[in-house]
């Protein structure tokens, strides 16, 4: 009796598997089970989506896809792209937005993007203006602070187009704190009689209003120390340049000029005339000084009184004119000793009229050689002419 119970219990716990009557039946059973099993969906290929739908290059898509690894479906990105297209953004514009801010395609259309558009429309912006703004402001379009900050900039610069130009030049102006940074800086400038919005180069000048206020206050002090008079264009330019650079960079610039052989008096003289000289790239300044002092033979005090010489292109202006004058001198065609500054600053048309056209017959090939040298292709033709004496 015990044996029978154990046998019965064993069968309950471990029932025998039904065996098909034949192998063909087993095959049909397995095939039916396989057909009934659901096929897992393919994973969302983010990189391919960025290329095919957003217009990114493969290299940029690969870089951007790292921030979008959490995406599992194209549904939200599709909605974002449709929203941008509806605003009037072109495919290149959309690609630029996604390149600069890959997470843009993860934004909620209803709660974020549509809300921003409504806020900007309340400021008086049209849909076409908003479409122009999005690629410029990039990720800031998703921020709630965009509309109030743009509203303030509109009061400063007066128009949407001016604001757009300012943002293109100085993206940081939108991320700067209006109350703690921009308004105090505008107040400092106002005390000095400077209005950024009235300047022709307002977009460049706007860079200073997003700098630390301490830098701007130091810039005003330095402009006065260099001898620039308030109310003049030079003083305004000096404040802008000094404010953008900051005291640390200015100190390095002053040390750089000292290594080039400039004295403090030389530098003060140049800055009072053209503050932009301190904003020049060091390599360009180094090459310019080498050409002016070694090739032309000018002294630093002479250059300091005429700092505009350092701003002209060596290859396309200074060197071609210097070589052409040497050709004319070498052939005895110039009786007077012309000042190099006066030769450099006149327009190209005036230079051609005075120093090229009167001598094209006396020096065959002079006009073509000079024209070629001004394209940056070199002055070898002019140098060859300088070695060849011509009958006057």
Secondary structure, DSSP 8 states (H G I E B T S, - for coil): -HHHHHHHHHHHHS------SSHHHHHHHHHHHHHHS--------HHHHHHHTT---HHHHHHHHGGGTT---SHHHHHHHHHHHHHT--HHHHHHHHHH-GGGGGS-IIIIIHHHHHHHHHTT--HHHHHHHHHHHGGGGGSTHHHHHHHHHHHHH-SHHHHHHHHHH-GGGTTS-IIIIIHHHHHHHHHTT--GGGSTTHHHHGGGGGS-HHHHHHHHHHHHHTT--TTSHHHHHHHHHHHHHHHHHHHHHHHHHHHTT--HHHHHHHHHH-GGGGGS-HHHHHHHHHIIIIIS---HHHHHHTGGGGGS-IIIIIHHHHHHHHHHHHTT---S---HHHHHHS-HHHHIIIIIGGGTTTSTTHHHHHHHIIIII-SHHHHHHHHS----
